[in-house]
């Protein structure tokens, strides 16, 4: 009897076959953030072209950190998607790109993407390791607010533009 294939892998396999026939790129399979990633020191690696899935949950004021290396002159786009990748998501994401010092904000966004999702386009002026923070807009907007709903899911992606 042939082994059963995992239904979740079927769309990926079909997209790979289609891409091979049409010269379209194969979509990246998202990874998952790993906790703790609540500071620049514990940031998860974010690789251009490889999205990561995450959650703003488990503590009242969760902020997830990611890091990436970039060369001067790089033109990048960061997207933080919620309901477009998980219709059940309750997250209104807020994202920031921080300079290599881990504190200075280069760019920030609440809802420049579709609906309430975040999208930032930026240029790197000096080489180094940059940081990304993702949290809930409620947490960002009100220092007393908490937002740790189980369905606060998102996908963060860094791409070249």
C-alpha positions as CSV (number, residue, x, y, z in Angstrom):
1,X,0.0,0.0,0.0
2,X,1.5,3.4,-0.9
3,X,2.2,5.8,1.9
4,X,-0.4,8.5,2.6
5,X,0.7,12.0,1.6
6,X,0.1,14.9,3.9
7,X,-2.8,17.0,2.4
8,X,-1.0,20.3,3.4
9,X,2.0,19.3,1.2
10,X,-0.2,18.7,-1.9
11,X,-0.7,22.4,-2.8
12,X,3.1,23.0,-2.4
13,X,3.9,20.0,-4.6
14,X,1.4,21.2,-7.2
15,X,2.8,24.7,-7.2
16,X,6.3,23.3,-7.7
17,X,5.1,21.3,-10.7
18,X,3.3,24.3,-12.1
19,X,6.4,26.5,-11.6
20,X,8.6,24.0,-13.4
21,X,6.2,24.1,-16.3
22,X,5.7,27.9,-16.4
23,X,9.1,29.3,-15.1
24,X,7.3,30.8,-12.1
25,X,9.1,30.9,-8.8
26,X,8.1,28.3,-6.2
27,X,6.5,30.0,-3.3
28,X,8.5,29.9,-0.1
29,X,7.3,27.6,2.6
30,X,6.9,29.7,5.8
31,X,8.8,28.9,8.9
32,X,7.6,29.6,12.4
33,X,9.0,32.1,14.9
34,X,10.5,30.7,18.0
35,X,10.0,32.1,21.5
36,X,11.5,33.8,23.3
37,X,12.1,36.5,20.8
38,X,11.1,39.5,22.9
39,X,14.3,41.6,22.4
40,X,17.0,42.4,19.9
41,X,19.3,39.9,21.8
42,X,16.8,37.0,21.2
43,X,15.6,38.1,17.7
44,X,14.7,35.3,15.2
45,X,16.6,35.4,11.9
46,X,14.5,36.8,9.0
47,X,15.8,35.8,5.6
48,X,14.7,37.7,2.4
49,X,12.2,35.5,0.5
50,X,11.4,33.2,3.5
51,X,8.4,34.3,5.5
52,X,7.8,33.4,9.1
53,X,4.5,32.7,10.8
54,X,4.0,34.0,14.4
55,X,1.6,35.0,17.1
56,X,1.3,38.0,19.4
57,X,0.0,36.0,22.4
58,X,1.1,34.3,25.6
59,X,1.8,37.5,27.5
60,X,-0.2,40.7,27.8
61,X,2.2,43.0,25.9
62,X,4.0,40.6,23.4
63,X,6.5,42.1,21.0
64,X,8.3,39.8,18.6
65,X,11.8,40.7,17.3
66,X,13.4,39.5,14.1
67,X,16.8,40.4,12.6
68,X,18.3,40.5,9.1
69,X,21.6,41.6,7.5
70,X,21.6,44.1,4.7
71,X,24.1,45.8,2.5
72,X,24.1,49.5,1.8
73,X,21.9,50.3,-1.2
74,X,19.5,47.4,-0.6
75,X,15.9,48.2,-1.5
76,X,13.6,46.1,0.7
77,X,9.9,45.6,1.5
78,X,8.6,44.2,4.8
79,X,5.1,42.9,5.0
80,X,3.2,41.8,8.1
81,X,0.0,40.0,7.0
82,X,-2.8,38.8,9.3
83,X,-6.2,38.1,7.9
84,X,-5.0,37.7,4.3
85,X,-3.1,34.6,5.3
86,X,-5.3,33.5,8.2
87,X,-9.0,34.7,7.9
88,X,-9.5,33.9,11.6
89,X,-6.7,36.2,12.7
90,X,-7.6,38.8,15.3
91,X,-4.4,40.8,14.9
92,X,-4.1,44.4,13.7
93,X,-0.3,44.3,13.3
94,X,2.1,47.1,13.9
95,X,5.6,46.8,12.6
96,X,8.9,48.7,12.9
97,X,12.3,48.4,11.2
98,X,15.1,49.4,13.6
99,X,18.6,50.5,12.8
100,X,21.6,48.3,13.8
101,X,21.7,49.8,17.2
102,X,18.4,47.9,17.9
103,X,16.6,51.0,19.2
104,X,16.4,53.8,16.5
105,X,13.3,53.5,14.3
106,X,14.1,53.6,10.6
107,X,10.5,53.0,9.5
108,X,7.2,52.0,11.1
109,X,3.7,51.2,9.9
110,X,0.3,50.3,11.1
111,X,-1.8,49.7,8.0
112,X,-0.2,50.6,4.6
113,X,-0.8,47.0,3.4
114,X,-4.2,45.6,2.5
115,X,-6.9,46.2,5.1
116,X,-5.2,46.7,8.5
117,X,-2.0,44.9,7.5
118,X,1.5,46.5,7.6
119,X,3.8,47.1,4.6
120,X,7.1,49.1,4.7
121,X,9.3,50.0,1.8
122,X,12.7,51.2,2.7
123,X,16.3,51.7,1.5
124,X,19.3,50.6,3.5
125,X,21.9,53.3,3.8
126,X,24.6,51.5,5.7
127,X,25.5,47.8,6.0
128,X,24.7,45.9,9.2
129,X,22.2,43.9,11.1
130,X,18.7,45.5,11.2
131,X,15.8,44.5,13.5
132,X,12.1,44.2,13.0
133,X,9.5,44.4,15.7
134,X,5.9,43.1,15.3
135,X,3.2,43.7,17.8
136,X,-0.5,44.5,18.1
137,X,-1.6,48.1,17.2
138,X,-3.5,48.1,20.5
139,X,-0.3,47.4,22.4
140,X,1.7,50.0,20.5
141,X,-1.1,52.7,20.7
142,X,-1.7,52.4,24.4
143,X,1.0,51.7,27.0
144,X,-1.6,50.3,29.4
145,X,-3.3,48.0,26.9
146,X,-2.8,44.3,26.6
147,X,-3.6,42.1,23.7
148,X,-2.8,38.4,23.9
149,X,-5.7,36.7,22.1
150,X,-4.8,33.2,20.9
151,X,-5.8,34.1,17.3
152,X,-3.4,37.0,17.0
153,X,-1.6,35.3,14.1
154,X,0.6,36.9,11.4
155,X,3.1,36.2,8.7
156,X,6.2,38.5,8.4
157,X,8.1,38.6,5.1
158,X,11.1,40.5,3.9
159,X,11.7,40.8,0.1
160,X,13.9,42.7,-2.2
161,X,12.1,45.2,-4.4
